Amino acid sequence: MRFSPGSGIDSIVQQGSVAYSDGDRKAWADHAAYTPADQMLALTGSPRVVDGGMTTTSHTMRMNRATGDAFADGDVKSTYTT
């Protein structure tokens, strides 16, 4: 965790077996970094995001907690199951 003087938490980093859950959206990765200022969660190290019936994997993923948008980069694969 990194703090900014006078403004609280600047960023939070977790390494090793990261698990994230927000409603129906769940994610796993080897490494995660979250910045509260822009509400962005960056996942690296075999990230996998499951949202409803869709699973997406890639080299890196970024998820905006404020808007619900997700961005995947590098060898992106998505599957949808019903």
mmCIF file of the N, C-alpha and C atoms, coordinates in Angstrom:
data_MODEL
# 
_entry.id   MODEL 
# 
loop_
_atom_site.group_PDB 
_atom_site.id 
_atom_site.type_symbol 
_atom_site.label_atom_id 
_atom_site.label_alt_id 
_atom_site.label_comp_id 
_atom_site.label_asym_id 
_atom_site.label_entity_id 
_atom_site.label_seq_id 
_atom_site.pdbx_PDB_ins_code 
_atom_site.Cartn_x 
_atom_site.Cartn_y 
_atom_site.Cartn_z 
_atom_site.occupancy 
_atom_site.B_iso_or_equiv 
_atom_site.pdbx_formal_charge 
_atom_site.auth_seq_id 
_atom_site.auth_comp_id 
_atom_site.auth_asym_id 
_atom_site.auth_atom_id 
_atom_site.pdbx_PDB_model_num 
ATOM 1   N N  . MET A 1 1  ? 0.852   -1.158  0.000   1.00 0.00 ? 1  MET A N  1 
ATOM 2   C CA . MET A 1 1  ? 0.000   0.000   0.000   1.00 0.00 ? 1  MET A CA 1 
ATOM 3   C C  . MET A 1 1  ? 0.902   1.226   0.000   1.00 0.00 ? 1  MET A C  1 
ATOM 4   N N  . ARG A 1 2  ? 0.552   2.191   -0.828  1.00 0.00 ? 2  ARG A N  1 
ATOM 5   C CA . ARG A 1 2  ? 1.307   3.431   -0.901  1.00 0.00 ? 2  ARG A CA 1 
ATOM 6   C C  . ARG A 1 2  ? 0.388   4.583   -0.510  1.00 0.00 ? 2  ARG A C  1 
ATOM 7   N N  . PHE A 1 3  ? 0.877   5.438   0.361   1.00 0.00 ? 3  PHE A N  1 
ATOM 8   C CA . PHE A 1 3  ? 0.088   6.564   0.843   1.00 0.00 ? 3  PHE A CA 1 
ATOM 9   C C  . PHE A 1 3  ? 0.589   7.865   0.252   1.00 0.00 ? 3  PHE A C  1 
ATOM 10  N N  . SER A 1 4  ? -0.324  8.798   -0.009  1.00 0.00 ? 4  SER A N  1 
ATOM 11  C CA . SER A 1 4  ? 0.011   10.158  -0.427  1.00 0.00 ? 4  SER A CA 1 
ATOM 12  C C  . SER A 1 4  ? -0.211  11.070  0.758   1.00 0.00 ? 4  SER A C  1 
ATOM 13  N N  . PRO A 1 5  ? 0.747   11.937  1.052   1.00 0.00 ? 5  PRO A N  1 
ATOM 14  C CA . PRO A 1 5  ? 0.589   12.840  2.189   1.00 0.00 ? 5  PRO A CA 1 
ATOM 15  C C  . PRO A 1 5  ? -0.684  13.681  2.053   1.00 0.00 ? 5  PRO A C  1 
ATOM 16  N N  . GLY A 1 6  ? -1.521  13.622  3.079   1.00 0.00 ? 6  GLY A N  1 
ATOM 17  C CA . GLY A 1 6  ? -2.723  14.447  3.116   1.00 0.00 ? 6  GLY A CA 1 
ATOM 18  C C  . GLY A 1 6  ? -3.900  13.957  2.298   1.00 0.00 ? 6  GLY A C  1 
ATOM 19  N N  . SER A 1 7  ? -3.725  12.920  1.482   1.00 0.00 ? 7  SER A N  1 
ATOM 20  C CA . SER A 1 7  ? -4.848  12.481  0.645   1.00 0.00 ? 7  SER A CA 1 
ATOM 21  C C  . SER A 1 7  ? -5.193  11.006  0.818   1.00 0.00 ? 7  SER A C  1 
ATOM 22  N N  . GLY A 1 8  ? -4.524  10.304  1.709   1.00 0.00 ? 8  GLY A N  1 
ATOM 23  C CA . GLY A 1 8  ? -4.860  8.906   1.960   1.00 0.00 ? 8  GLY A CA 1 
ATOM 24  C C  . GLY A 1 8  ? -4.105  7.939   1.071   1.00 0.00 ? 8  GLY A C  1 
ATOM 25  N N  . ILE A 1 9  ? -4.777  6.874   0.690   1.00 0.00 ? 9  ILE A N  1 
ATOM 26  C CA . ILE A 1 9  ? -4.147  5.797   -0.073  1.00 0.00 ? 9  ILE A CA 1 
ATOM 27  C C  . ILE A 1 9  ? -3.959  6.212   -1.530  1.00 0.00 ? 9  ILE A C  1 
ATOM 28  N N  . ASP A 1 10 ? -2.735  6.049   -2.019  1.00 0.00 ? 10 ASP A N  1 
ATOM 29  C CA . ASP A 1 10 ? -2.403  6.341   -3.412  1.00 0.00 ? 10 ASP A CA 1 
ATOM 30  C C  . ASP A 1 10 ? -2.622  5.111   -4.282  1.00 0.00 ? 10 ASP A C  1 
ATOM 31  N N  . SER A 1 11 ? -2.196  3.940   -3.783  1.00 0.00 ? 11 SER A N  1 
ATOM 32  C CA . SER A 1 11 ? -2.388  2.698   -4.535  1.00 0.00 ? 11 SER A CA 1 
ATOM 33  C C  . SER A 1 11 ? -2.259  1.502   -3.599  1.00 0.00 ? 11 SER A C  1 
ATOM 34  N N  . ILE A 1 12 ? -2.855  0.400   -4.038  1.00 0.00 ? 12 ILE A N  1 
ATOM 35  C CA . ILE A 1 12 ? -2.797  -0.866  -3.306  1.00 0.00 ? 12 ILE A CA 1 
ATOM 36  C C  . ILE A 1 12 ? -2.316  -1.920  -4.294  1.00 0.00 ? 12 ILE A C  1 
ATOM 37  N N  . VAL A 1 13 ? -1.317  -2.713  -3.885  1.00 0.00 ? 13 VAL A N  1 
ATOM 38  C CA . VAL A 1 13 ? -0.767  -3.759  -4.746  1.00 0.00 ? 13 VAL A CA 1 
ATOM 39  C C  . VAL A 1 13 ? -0.857  -5.086  -4.014  1.00 0.00 ? 13 VAL A C  1 
ATOM 40  N N  . GLN A 1 14 ? -1.296  -6.118  -4.733  1.00 0.00 ? 14 GLN A N  1 
ATOM 41  C CA . GLN A 1 14 ? -1.326  -7.464  -4.176  1.00 0.00 ? 14 GLN A CA 1 
ATOM 42  C C  . GLN A 1 14 ? -0.655  -8.406  -5.160  1.00 0.00 ? 14 GLN A C  1 
ATOM 43  N N  . GLN A 1 15 ? 0.158   -9.321  -4.634  1.00 0.00 ? 15 GLN A N  1 
ATOM 44  C CA . GLN A 1 15 ? 0.849   -10.287 -5.478  1.00 0.00 ? 15 GLN A CA 1 
ATOM 45  C C  . GLN A 1 15 ? 0.551   -11.695 -4.993  1.00 0.00 ? 15 GLN A C  1 
ATOM 46  N N  . GLY A 1 16 ? 0.340   -12.591 -5.946  1.00 0.00 ? 16 GLY A N  1 
ATOM 47  C CA . GLY A 1 16 ? 0.128   -13.994 -5.635  1.00 0.00 ? 16 GLY A CA 1 
ATOM 48  C C  . GLY A 1 16 ? -1.319  -14.341 -5.369  1.00 0.00 ? 16 GLY A C  1 
ATOM 49  N N  . SER A 1 17 ? -1.909  -15.106 -6.242  1.00 0.00 ? 17 SER A N  1 
ATOM 50  C CA . SER A 1 17 ? -3.277  -15.619 -6.069  1.00 0.00 ? 17 SER A CA 1 
ATOM 51  C C  . SER A 1 17 ? -4.298  -14.537 -5.739  1.00 0.00 ? 17 SER A C  1 
ATOM 52  N N  . VAL A 1 18 ? -4.375  -13.527 -6.565  1.00 0.00 ? 18 VAL A N  1 
ATOM 53  C CA . VAL A 1 18 ? -5.338  -12.444 -6.388  1.00 0.00 ? 18 VAL A CA 1 
ATOM 54  C C  . VAL A 1 18 ? -6.723  -12.936 -6.784  1.00 0.00 ? 18 VAL A C  1 
ATOM 55  N N  . ALA A 1 19 ? -7.713  -12.649 -5.958  1.00 0.00 ? 19 ALA A N  1 
ATOM 56  C CA . ALA A 1 19 ? -9.109  -12.948 -6.269  1.00 0.00 ? 19 ALA A CA 1 
ATOM 57  C C  . ALA A 1 19 ? -9.919  -11.687 -6.001  1.00 0.00 ? 19 ALA A C  1 
ATOM 58  N N  . TYR A 1 20 ? -10.763 -11.311 -6.967  1.00 0.00 ? 20 TYR A N  1 
ATOM 59  C CA . TYR A 1 20 ? -11.577 -10.096 -6.871  1.00 0.00 ? 20 TYR A CA 1 
ATOM 60  C C  . TYR A 1 20 ? -13.024 -10.464 -7.165  1.00 0.00 ? 20 TYR A C  1 
ATOM 61  N N  . SER A 1 21 ? -13.948 -9.898  -6.415  1.00 0.00 ? 21 SER A N  1 
ATOM 62  C CA . SER A 1 21 ? -15.362 -10.161 -6.630  1.00 0.00 ? 21 SER A CA 1 
ATOM 63  C C  . SER A 1 21 ? -16.152 -8.878  -6.448  1.00 0.00 ? 21 SER A C  1 
ATOM 64  N N  . ASP A 1 22 ? -17.022 -8.581  -7.415  1.00 0.00 ? 22 ASP A N  1 
ATOM 65  C CA . ASP A 1 22 ? -17.894 -7.406  -7.349  1.00 0.00 ? 22 ASP A CA 1 
ATOM 66  C C  . ASP A 1 22 ? -19.205 -7.776  -8.026  1.00 0.00 ? 22 ASP A C  1 
ATOM 67  N N  . GLY A 1 23 ? -20.171 -8.255  -7.251  1.00 0.00 ? 23 GLY A N  1 
ATOM 68  C CA . GLY A 1 23 ? -21.433 -8.705  -7.833  1.00 0.00 ? 23 GLY A CA 1 
ATOM 69  C C  . GLY A 1 23 ? -21.210 -9.939  -8.679  1.00 0.00 ? 23 GLY A C  1 
ATOM 70  N N  . ASP A 1 24 ? -21.693 -9.896  -9.938  1.00 0.00 ? 24 ASP A N  1 
ATOM 71  C CA . ASP A 1 24 ? -21.518 -11.019 -10.857 1.00 0.00 ? 24 ASP A CA 1 
ATOM 72  C C  . ASP A 1 24 ? -20.134 -11.057 -11.486 1.00 0.00 ? 24 ASP A C  1 
ATOM 73  N N  . ARG A 1 25 ? -19.357 -10.002 -11.343 1.00 0.00 ? 25 ARG A N  1 
ATOM 74  C CA . ARG A 1 25 ? -18.027 -9.944  -11.949 1.00 0.00 ? 25 ARG A CA 1 
ATOM 75  C C  . ARG A 1 25 ? -16.993 -10.476 -10.958 1.00 0.00 ? 25 ARG A C  1 
ATOM 76  N N  . LYS A 1 26 ? -16.222 -11.457 -11.441 1.00 0.00 ? 26 LYS A N  1 
ATOM 77  C CA . LYS A 1 26 ? -15.164 -12.038 -10.626 1.00 0.00 ? 26 LYS A CA 1 
ATOM 78  C C  . LYS A 1 26 ? -13.888 -12.057 -11.459 1.00 0.00 ? 26 LYS A C  1 
ATOM 79  N N  . ALA A 1 27 ? -12.750 -11.920 -10.784 1.00 0.00 ? 27 ALA A N  1 
ATOM 80  C CA . ALA A 1 27 ? -11.471 -11.903 -11.496 1.00 0.00 ? 27 ALA A CA 1 
ATOM 81  C C  . ALA A 1 27 ? -10.399 -12.593 -10.671 1.00 0.00 ? 27 ALA A C  1 
ATOM 82  N N  . TRP A 1 28 ? -9.424  -13.163 -11.379 1.00 0.00 ? 28 TRP A N  1 
ATOM 83  C CA . TRP A 1 28 ? -8.274  -13.814 -10.760 1.00 0.00 ? 28 TRP A CA 1 
ATOM 84  C C  . TRP A 1 28 ? -7.033  -13.413 -11.545 1.00 0.00 ? 28 TRP A C  1 
ATOM 85  N N  . ALA A 1 29 ? -5.916  -13.303 -10.846 1.00 0.00 ? 29 ALA A N  1 
ATOM 86  C CA . ALA A 1 29 ? -4.641  -12.974 -11.481 1.00 0.00 ? 29 ALA A CA 1 
ATOM 87  C C  . ALA A 1 29 ? -3.507  -13.248 -10.500 1.00 0.00 ? 29 ALA A C  1 
ATOM 88  N N  . ASP A 1 30 ? -2.273  -13.151 -10.994 1.00 0.00 ? 30 ASP A N  1 
ATOM 89  C CA . ASP A 1 30 ? -1.102  -13.300 -10.132 1.00 0.00 ? 30 ASP A CA 1 
ATOM 90  C C  . ASP A 1 30 ? -0.737  -11.977 -9.452  1.00 0.00 ? 30 ASP A C  1 
ATOM 91  N N  . HIS A 1 31 ? -1.157  -10.868 -10.060 1.00 0.00 ? 31 HIS A N  1 
ATOM 92  C CA . HIS A 1 31 ? -0.764  -9.544  -9.556  1.00 0.00 ? 31 HIS A CA 1 
ATOM 93  C C  . HIS A 1 31 ? -1.890  -8.555  -9.819  1.00 0.00 ? 31 HIS A C  1 
ATOM 94  N N  . ALA A 1 32 ? -2.164  -7.687  -8.841  1.00 0.00 ? 32 ALA A N  1 
ATOM 95  C CA . ALA A 1 32 ? -3.189  -6.649  -9.014  1.00 0.00 ? 32 ALA A CA 1 
ATOM 96  C C  . ALA A 1 32 ? -2.702  -5.346  -8.414  1.00 0.00 ? 32 ALA A C  1 
ATOM 97  N N  . ALA A 1 33 ? -3.063  -4.244  -9.062  1.00 0.00 ? 33 ALA A N  1 
ATOM 98  C CA . ALA A 1 33 ? -2.766  -2.912  -8.550  1.00 0.00 ? 33 ALA A CA 1 
ATOM 99  C C  . ALA A 1 33 ? -4.038  -2.076  -8.678  1.00 0.00 ? 33 ALA A C  1 
ATOM 100 N N  . TYR A 1 34 ? -4.440  -1.437  -7.579  1.00 0.00 ? 34 TYR A N  1 
ATOM 101 C CA . TYR A 1 34 ? -5.653  -0.629  -7.567  1.00 0.00 ? 34 TYR A CA 1 
ATOM 102 C C  . TYR A 1 34 ? -5.310  0.797   -7.186  1.00 0.00 ? 34 TYR A C  1 
ATOM 103 N N  . THR A 1 35 ? -5.836  1.756   -7.957  1.00 0.00 ? 35 THR A N  1 
ATOM 104 C CA . THR A 1 35 ? -5.653  3.169   -7.647  1.00 0.00 ? 35 THR A CA 1 
ATOM 105 C C  . THR A 1 35 ? -7.026  3.778   -7.371  1.00 0.00 ? 35 THR A C  1 
ATOM 106 N N  . PRO A 1 36 ? -7.273  4.168   -6.103  1.00 0.00 ? 36 PRO A N  1 
ATOM 107 C CA . PRO A 1 36 ? -8.574  4.717   -5.730  1.00 0.00 ? 36 PRO A CA 1 
ATOM 108 C C  . PRO A 1 36 ? -8.935  6.014   -6.459  1.00 0.00 ? 36 PRO A C  1 
ATOM 109 N N  . ALA A 1 37 ? -7.948  6.816   -6.824  1.00 0.00 ? 37 ALA A N  1 
ATOM 110 C CA . ALA A 1 37 ? -8.225  8.105   -7.467  1.00 0.00 ? 37 ALA A CA 1 
ATOM 111 C C  . ALA A 1 37 ? -9.035  7.954   -8.748  1.00 0.00 ? 37 ALA A C  1 
ATOM 112 N N  . ASP A 1 38 ? -8.714  6.940   -9.560  1.00 0.00 ? 38 ASP A N  1 
ATOM 113 C CA . ASP A 1 38 ? -9.455  6.729   -10.809 1.00 0.00 ? 38 ASP A CA 1 
ATOM 114 C C  . ASP A 1 38 ? -10.252 5.419   -10.786 1.00 0.00 ? 38 ASP A C  1 
ATOM 115 N N  . GLN A 1 39 ? -10.225 4.716   -9.651  1.00 0.00 ? 39 GLN A N  1 
ATOM 116 C CA . GLN A 1 39 ? -10.944 3.459   -9.450  1.00 0.00 ? 39 GLN A CA 1 
ATOM 117 C C  . GLN A 1 39 ? -10.574 2.388   -10.474 1.00 0.00 ? 39 GLN A C  1 
ATOM 118 N N  . MET A 1 40 ? -9.298  2.384   -10.883 1.00 0.00 ? 40 MET A N  1 
ATOM 119 C CA . MET A 1 40 ? -8.828  1.394   -11.849 1.00 0.00 ? 40 MET A CA 1 
ATOM 120 C C  . MET A 1 40 ? -8.119  0.243   -11.151 1.00 0.00 ? 40 MET A C  1 
ATOM 121 N N  . LEU A 1 41 ? -8.488  -0.973  -11.556 1.00 0.00 ? 41 LEU A N  1 
ATOM 122 C CA . LEU A 1 41 ? -7.855  -2.189  -11.080 1.00 0.00 ? 41 LEU A CA 1 
ATOM 123 C C  . LEU A 1 41 ? -7.106  -2.793  -12.262 1.00 0.00 ? 41 LEU A C  1 
ATOM 124 N N  . ALA A 1 42 ? -5.779  -2.902  -12.144 1.00 0.00 ? 42 ALA A N  1 
ATOM 125 C CA . ALA A 1 42 ? -4.945  -3.467  -13.209 1.00 0.00 ? 42 ALA A CA 1 
ATOM 126 C C  . ALA A 1 42 ? -4.538  -4.874  -12.799 1.00 0.00 ? 42 ALA A C  1 
ATOM 127 N N  . LEU A 1 43 ? -4.791  -5.844  -13.674 1.00 0.00 ? 43 LEU A N  1 
ATOM 128 C CA . LEU A 1 43 ? -4.475  -7.241  -13.407 1.00 0.00 ? 43 LEU A CA 1 
ATOM 129 C C  . LEU A 1 43 ? -3.430  -7.742  -14.396 1.00 0.00 ? 43 LEU A C  1 
ATOM 130 N N  . THR A 1 44 ? -2.413  -8.440  -13.895 1.00 0.00 ? 44 THR A N  1 
ATOM 131 C CA . THR A 1 44 ? -1.390  -9.044  -14.746 1.00 0.00 ? 44 THR A CA 1 
ATOM 132 C C  . THR A 1 44 ? -1.076  -10.436 -14.201 1.00 0.00 ? 44 THR A C  1 
ATOM 133 N N  . GLY A 1 45 ? -0.382  -11.218 -15.014 1.00 0.00 ? 45 GLY A N  1 
ATOM 134 C CA . GLY A 1 45 ? -0.053  -12.569 -14.595 1.00 0.00 ? 45 GLY A CA 1 
ATOM 135 C C  . GLY A 1 45 ? -1.241  -13.496 -14.762 1.00 0.00 ? 45 GLY A C  1 
ATOM 136 N N  . SER A 1 46 ? -1.540  -13.842 -15.997 1.00 0.00 ? 46 SER A N  1 
ATOM 137 C CA . SER A 1 46 ? -2.649  -14.742 -16.337 1.00 0.00 ? 46 SER A CA 1 
ATOM 138 C C  . SER A 1 46 ? -4.001  -14.278 -15.796 1.00 0.00 ? 46 SER A C  1 
ATOM 139 N N  . PRO A 1 47 ? -4.381  -13.027 -16.060 1.00 0.00 ? 47 PRO A N  1 
ATOM 140 C CA . PRO A 1 47 ? -5.672  -12.570 -15.559 1.00 0.00 ? 47 PRO A CA 1 
ATOM 141 C C  . PRO A 1 47 ? -6.836  -13.267 -16.272 1.00 0.00 ? 47 PRO A C  1 
ATOM 142 N N  . ARG A 1 48 ? -7.882  -13.490 -15.485 1.00 0.00 ? 48 ARG A N  1 
ATOM 143 C CA . ARG A 1 48 ? -9.113  -14.088 -16.012 1.00 0.00 ? 48 ARG A CA 1 
ATOM 144 C C  . ARG A 1 48 ? -10.277 -13.365 -15.353 1.00 0.00 ? 48 ARG A C  1 
ATOM 145 N N  . VAL A 1 49 ? -11.210 -12.880 -16.168 1.00 0.00 ? 49 VAL A N  1 
ATOM 146 C CA . VAL A 1 49 ? -12.388 -12.181 -15.660 1.00 0.00 ? 49 VAL A CA 1 
ATOM 147 C C  . VAL A 1 49 ? -13.628 -12.927 -16.120 1.00 0.00 ? 49 VAL A C  1 
ATOM 148 N N  . VAL A 1 50 ? -14.518 -13.185 -15.180 1.00 0.00 ? 50 VAL A N  1 
ATOM 149 C CA . VAL A 1 50 ? -15.795 -13.826 -15.477 1.00 0.00 ? 50 VAL A CA 1 
ATOM 150 C C  . VAL A 1 50 ? -16.888 -12.832 -15.124 1.00 0.00 ? 50 VAL A C  1 
ATOM 151 N N  . ASP A 1 51 ? -17.729 -12.536 -16.104 1.00 0.00 ? 51 ASP A N  1 
ATOM 152 C CA . ASP A 1 51 ? -18.835 -11.598 -15.901 1.00 0.00 ? 51 ASP A CA 1 
ATOM 153 C C  . ASP A 1 51 ? -20.080 -12.236 -16.491 1.00 0.00 ? 51 ASP A C  1 
ATOM 154 N N  . GLY A 1 52 ? -20.958 -12.742 -15.626 1.00 0.00 ? 52 GLY A N  1 
ATOM 155 C CA . GLY A 1 52 ? -22.116 -13.474 -16.127 1.00 0.00 ? 52 GLY A CA 1 
ATOM 156 C C  . GLY A 1 52 ? -21.636 -14.751 -16.798 1.00 0.00 ? 52 GLY A C  1 
ATOM 157 N N  . GLY A 1 53 ? -22.013 -14.963 -18.036 1.00 0.00 ? 53 GLY A N  1 
ATOM 158 C CA . GLY A 1 53 ? -21.597 -16.142 -18.781 1.00 0.00 ? 53 GLY A CA 1 
ATOM 159 C C  . GLY A 1 53 ? -20.366 -15.946 -19.630 1.00 0.00 ? 53 GLY A C  1 
ATOM 160 N N  . MET A 1 54 ? -19.717 -14.777 -19.546 1.00 0.00 ? 54 MET A N  1 
ATOM 161 C CA . MET A 1 54 ? -18.550 -14.513 -20.376 1.00 0.00 ? 54 MET A CA 1 
ATOM 162 C C  . MET A 1 54 ? -17.271 -14.584 -19.557 1.00 0.00 ? 54 MET A C  1 
ATOM 163 N N  . THR A 1 55 ? -16.289 -15.325 -20.090 1.00 0.00 ? 55 THR A N  1 
ATOM 164 C CA . THR A 1 55 ? -14.965 -15.422 -19.485 1.00 0.00 ? 55 THR A CA 1 
ATOM 165 C C  . THR A 1 55 ? -13.958 -14.835 -20.459 1.00 0.00 ? 55 THR A C  1 
ATOM 166 N N  . THR A 1 56 ? -13.093 -13.941 -19.972 1.00 0.00 ? 56 THR A N  1 
ATOM 167 C CA . THR A 1 56 ? -12.063 -13.319 -20.806 1.00 0.00 ? 56 THR A CA 1 
ATOM 168 C C  . THR A 1 56 ? -10.708 -13.510 -20.153 1.00 0.00 ? 56 THR A C  1 
ATOM 169 N N  . THR A 1 57 ? -9.727  -13.894 -20.980 1.00 0.00 ? 57 THR A N  1 
ATOM 170 C CA . THR A 1 57 ? -8.338  -13.997 -20.539 1.00 0.00 ? 57 THR A CA 1 
ATOM 171 C C  . THR A 1 57 ? -7.483  -13.148 -21.468 1.00 0.00 ? 57 THR A C  1 
ATOM 172 N N  . SER A 1 58 ? -6.346  -12.690 -20.967 1.00 0.00 ? 58 SER A N  1 
ATOM 173 C CA . SER A 1 58 ? -5.413  -11.892 -21.770 1.00 0.00 ? 58 SER A CA 1 
ATOM 174 C C  . SER A 1 58 ? -4.101  -11.763 -21.006 1.00 0.00 ? 58 SER A C  1 
ATOM 175 N N  . HIS A 1 59 ? -3.156  -10.999 -21.571 1.00 0.00 ? 59 HIS A N  1 
ATOM 176 C CA . HIS A 1 59 ? -1.892  -10.747 -20.872 1.00 0.00 ? 59 HIS A CA 1 
ATOM 177 C C  . HIS A 1 59 ? -2.097  -9.740  -19.744 1.00 0.00 ? 59 HIS A C  1 
ATOM 178 N N  . THR A 1 60 ? -2.874  -8.690  -20.015 1.00 0.00 ? 60 THR A N  1 
ATOM 179 C CA . THR A 1 60 ? -3.177  -7.684  -18.996 1.00 0.00 ? 60 THR A CA 1 
ATOM 180 C C  . THR A 1 60 ? -4.640  -7.277  -19.110 1.00 0.00 ? 60 THR A C  1 
ATOM 181 N N  . MET A 1 61 ? -5.212  -6.873  -17.984 1.00 0.00 ? 61 MET A N  1 
ATOM 182 C CA . MET A 1 61 ? -6.586  -6.376  -17.964 1.00 0.00 ? 61 MET A CA 1 
ATOM 183 C C  . MET A 1 61 ? -6.663  -5.191  -17.023 1.00 0.00 ? 61 MET A C  1 
ATOM 184 N N  . ARG A 1 62 ? -7.508  -4.250  -17.403 1.00 0.00 ? 62 ARG A N  1 
ATOM 185 C CA . ARG A 1 62 ? -7.807  -3.108  -16.539 1.00 0.00 ? 62 ARG A CA 1 
ATOM 186 C C  . ARG A 1 62 ? -9.315  -3.024  -16.397 1.00 0.00 ? 62 ARG A C  1 
ATOM 187 N N  . MET A 1 63 ? -9.760  -2.820  -15.166 1.00 0.00 ? 63 MET A N  1 
ATOM 188 C CA . MET A 1 63 ? -11.191 -2.705  -14.918 1.00 0.00 ? 63 MET A CA 1 
ATOM 189 C C  . MET A 1 63 ? -11.458 -1.390  -14.192 1.00 0.00 ? 63 MET A C  1 
ATOM 190 N N  . ASN A 1 64 ? -12.397 -0.623  -14.735 1.00 0.00 ? 64 ASN A N  1 
ATOM 191 C CA . ASN A 1 64 ? -12.798 0.636   -14.117 1.00 0.00 ? 64 ASN A CA 1 
ATOM 192 C C  . ASN A 1 64 ? -13.999 0.347   -13.228 1.00 0.00 ? 64 ASN A C  1 
ATOM 193 N N  . ARG A 1 65 ? -13.800 0.432   -11.921 1.00 0.00 ? 65 ARG A N  1 
ATOM 194 C CA . ARG A 1 65 ? -14.880 0.111   -10.981 1.00 0.00 ? 65 ARG A CA 1 
ATOM 195 C C  . ARG A 1 65 ? -15.993 1.144   -11.027 1.00 0.00 ? 65 ARG A C  1 
ATOM 196 N N  . ALA A 1 66 ? -15.696 2.380   -11.435 1.00 0.00 ? 66 ALA A N  1 
ATOM 197 C CA . ALA A 1 66 ? -16.719 3.432   -11.477 1.00 0.00 ? 66 ALA A CA 1 
ATOM 198 C C  . ALA A 1 66 ? -17.692 3.220   -12.632 1.00 0.00 ? 66 ALA A C  1 
ATOM 199 N N  . THR A 1 67 ? -17.173 2.832   -13.797 1.00 0.00 ? 67 THR A N  1 
ATOM 200 C CA . THR A 1 67 ? -18.010 2.708   -14.989 1.00 0.00 ? 67 THR A CA 1 
ATOM 201 C C  . THR A 1 67 ? -18.387 1.261   -15.313 1.00 0.00 ? 67 THR A C  1 
ATOM 202 N N  . GLY A 1 68 ? -17.615 0.298   -14.781 1.00 0.00 ? 68 GLY A N  1 
ATOM 203 C CA . GLY A 1 68 ? -17.846 -1.103  -15.114 1.00 0.00 ? 68 GLY A CA 1 
ATOM 204 C C  . GLY A 1 68 ? -17.139 -1.543  -16.384 1.00 0.00 ? 68 GLY A C  1 
ATOM 205 N N  . ASP A 1 69 ? -16.439 -0.612  -17.055 1.00 0.00 ? 69 ASP A N  1 
ATOM 206 C CA . ASP A 1 69 ? -15.712 -0.947  -18.283 1.00 0.00 ? 69 ASP A CA 1 
ATOM 207 C C  . ASP A 1 69 ? -14.502 -1.820  -17.962 1.00 0.00 ? 69 ASP A C  1 
ATOM 208 N N  . ALA A 1 70 ? -14.180 -2.725  -18.882 1.00 0.00 ? 70 ALA A N  1 
ATOM 209 C CA . ALA A 1 70 ? -12.995 -3.560  -18.756 1.00 0.00 ? 70 ALA A CA 1 
ATOM 210 C C  . ALA A 1 70 ? -12.222 -3.497  -20.065 1.00 0.00 ? 70 ALA A C  1 
ATOM 211 N N  . PHE A 1 71 ? -10.904 -3.486  -19.963 1.00 0.00 ? 71 PHE A N  1 
ATOM 212 C CA . PHE A 1 71 ? -10.019 -3.391  -21.122 1.00 0.00 ? 71 PHE A CA 1 
ATOM 213 C C  . PHE A 1 71 ? -9.005  -4.526  -21.047 1.00 0.00 ? 71 PHE A C  1 
ATOM 214 N N  . ALA A 1 72 ? -8.913  -5.327  -22.103 1.00 0.00 ? 72 ALA A N  1 
ATOM 215 C CA . ALA A 1 72 ? -7.983  -6.450  -22.153 1.00 0.00 ? 72 ALA A CA 1 
ATOM 216 C C  . ALA A 1 72 ? -6.977  -6.211  -23.270 1.00 0.00 ? 72 ALA A C  1 
ATOM 217 N N  . ASP A 1 73 ? -5.710  -6.535  -23.008 1.00 0.00 ? 73 ASP A N  1 
ATOM 218 C CA . ASP A 1 73 ? -4.645  -6.340  -23.991 1.00 0.00 ? 73 ASP A CA 1 
ATOM 219 C C  . ASP A 1 73 ? -3.778  -7.590  -24.083 1.00 0.00 ? 73 ASP A C  1 
ATOM 220 N N  . GLY A 1 74 ? -3.435  -7.977  -25.305 1.00 0.00 ? 74 GLY A N  1 
ATOM 221 C CA . GLY A 1 74 ? -2.494  -9.060  -25.540 1.00 0.00 ? 74 GLY A CA 1 
ATOM 222 C C  . GLY A 1 74 ? -3.105  -10.440 -25.472 1.00 0.00 ? 74 GLY A C  1 
ATOM 223 N N  . ASP A 1 75 ? -3.208  -11.094 -26.612 1.00 0.00 ? 75 ASP A N  1 
ATOM 224 C CA . ASP A 1 75 ? -3.696  -12.469 -26.711 1.00 0.00 ? 75 ASP A CA 1 
ATOM 225 C C  . ASP A 1 75 ? -5.054  -12.626 -26.013 1.00 0.00 ? 75 ASP A C  1 
ATOM 226 N N  . VAL A 1 76 ? -5.979  -11.750 -26.354 1.00 0.00 ? 76 VAL A N  1 
ATOM 227 C CA . VAL A 1 76 ? -7.300  -11.725 -25.723 1.00 0.00 ? 76 VAL A CA 1 
ATOM 228 C C  . VAL A 1 76 ? -8.163  -12.857 -26.244 1.00 0.00 ? 76 VAL A C  1 
ATOM 229 N N  . LYS A 1 77 ? -8.770  -13.594 -25.299 1.00 0.00 ? 77 LYS A N  1 
ATOM 230 C CA . LYS A 1 77 ? -9.691  -14.667 -25.659 1.00 0.00 ? 77 LYS A CA 1 
ATOM 231 C C  . LYS A 1 77 ? -10.927 -14.531 -24.782 1.00 0.00 ? 77 LYS A C  1 
ATOM 232 N N  . SER A 1 78 ? -12.089 -14.578 -25.413 1.00 0.00 ? 78 SER A N  1 
ATOM 233 C CA . SER A 1 78 ? -13.357 -14.533 -24.678 1.00 0.00 ? 78 SER A CA 1 
ATOM 234 C C  . SER A 1 78 ? -14.227 -15.704 -25.091 1.00 0.00 ? 78 SER A C  1 
ATOM 235 N N  . THR A 1 79 ? -14.882 -16.289 -24.108 1.00 0.00 ? 79 THR A N  1 
ATOM 236 C CA . THR A 1 79 ? -15.836 -17.356 -24.378 1.00 0.00 ? 79 THR A CA 1 
ATOM 237 C C  . THR A 1 79 ? -17.128 -17.029 -23.660 1.00 0.00 ? 79 THR A C  1 
ATOM 238 N N  . TYR A 1 80 ? -18.214 -17.423 -24.255 1.00 0.00 ? 80 TYR A N  1 
ATOM 239 C CA . TYR A 1 80 ? -19.529 -17.174 -23.664 1.00 0.00 ? 80 TYR A CA 1 
ATOM 240 C C  . TYR A 1 80 ? -20.232 -18.510 -23.506 1.00 0.00 ? 80 TYR A C  1 
ATOM 241 N N  . THR A 1 81 ? -20.720 -18.762 -22.299 1.00 0.00 ? 81 THR A N  1 
ATOM 242 C CA . THR A 1 81 ? -21.465 -19.984 -22.046 1.00 0.00 ? 81 THR A CA 1 
ATOM 243 C C  . THR A 1 81 ? -22.853 -19.624 -21.517 1.00 0.00 ? 81 THR A C  1 
ATOM 244 N N  . THR A 1 82 ? -23.818 -20.435 -21.884 1.00 0.00 ? 82 THR A N  1 
ATOM 245 C CA . THR A 1 82 ? -25.182 -20.186 -21.419 1.00 0.00 ? 82 THR A CA 1 
ATOM 246 C C  . THR A 1 82 ? -25.601 -21.212 -20.409 1.00 0.00 ? 82 THR A C  1 
# 
